[in-house]
Amino acid sequence: TQERVLERLTRTGGRWDADKAFPPLPKDRSETAWRKTIDTLKVNEMRLRLAIANFPLDQLDAPLFEGSGRAYTNMHGYMDHMVYHAGQIALLKRALKGDNS
């Protein structure tokens, strides 16, 4: 999701592509590969924050590409998406602890 939104904000792509939206599971599932994935997520998050911070205010109401929603809607949608996943993680953590409250 980070990469798609970043592509949209920087006008380097971002159209719907099922292969990019649902990539295959990685073959390497080692601890090292997991750490690399986390590092990539952190770098992409920083790149996305910078793209949002530097996005021209006068273009917030404009579509990011023909047929897309407004830039503002894409940014807000990304944040909503991340909060949704944070909630999923919180529920999974609670379930793993056996907390039924």
C-alpha positions in Angstrom: 0.0 0.0 0.0 2.8 2.4 0.9 4.4 1.9 -2.5 1.2 2.4 -4.5 0.3 5.6 -2.6 3.8 6.9 -3.0 3.7 6.1 -6.8 0.4 8.0 -7.0 1.7 11.1 -5.1 4.9 11.2 -7.1 3.0 10.6 -10.4 5.2 7.6 -11.2 2.3 5.0 -11.3 -0.3 3.9 -8.9 -3.0 2.5 -11.1 -4.7 -0.7 -9.7 -2.6 -3.7 -10.5 -3.7 -7.0 -8.8 -0.2 -8.4 -9.0 1.2 -5.5 -7.1 -1.7 -5.4 -4.7 -1.5 -9.0 -3.8 2.1 -10.2 -4.4 3.0 -13.8 -3.7 4.3 -14.8 -0.3 8.1 -14.4 -0.1 10.1 -17.6 -0.4 12.6 -16.6 2.2 10.8 -16.5 5.5 13.9 -16.3 7.7 14.5 -13.8 10.5 16.9 -11.9 8.3 14.3 -11.6 5.5 11.7 -10.5 8.1 14.0 -7.8 9.4 14.7 -6.6 5.8 10.9 -6.4 5.2 10.5 -4.3 8.4 13.4 -2.0 7.3 11.8 -1.6 3.9 8.4 -0.7 5.5 10.1 2.0 7.7 12.0 3.5 4.7 8.8 3.6 2.6 6.9 5.1 5.4 9.4 7.9 5.7 9.4 8.4 1.9 5.6 8.6 2.0 5.6 11.1 4.9 8.0 13.3 2.9 5.9 13.1 -0.2 2.8 14.1 1.7 4.6 16.9 3.5 5.9 18.3 0.2 2.8 17.8 -1.8 1.6 21.0 -3.4 -1.4 22.3 -1.4 -3.1 23.7 -4.6 -3.2 20.1 -5.9 -5.0 18.5 -3.0 -8.4 18.6 -4.7 -7.0 17.3 -8.1 -7.1 13.7 -9.1 -3.7 12.0 -9.0 -4.3 10.5 -12.4 -7.2 10.3 -14.8 -10.0 8.4 -13.2 -8.6 8.5 -9.7 -9.8 10.2 -6.6 -8.5 13.5 -5.2 -5.0 13.6 -3.8 -6.4 14.4 -0.4 -8.7 11.4 -0.5 -5.8 9.1 -1.4 -3.7 10.4 1.5 -6.6 10.1 4.0 -7.5 6.7 2.7 -3.9 5.5 3.3 -4.1 6.7 6.9 -7.4 5.0 7.5 -6.0 1.8 6.0 -3.1 1.9 8.4 -5.3 2.5 11.4 -7.4 -0.5 10.3 -4.4 -2.7 10.2 -3.2 -1.4 13.6 -6.5 -2.5 15.0 -6.1 -5.9 13.5 -2.6 -6.2 15.1 -4.0 -5.1 18.5 -6.7 -7.8 18.3 -4.2 -10.5 17.3 -1.9 -9.5 20.2 -4.8 -9.7 22.6 -5.9 -13.1 21.2 -2.3 -14.4 21.6 -2.2 -13.4 25.2 -5.6 -15.1 25.8 -7.2 -11.8 26.8 -10.9 -12.2 26.2 -12.0 -8.8 27.6 
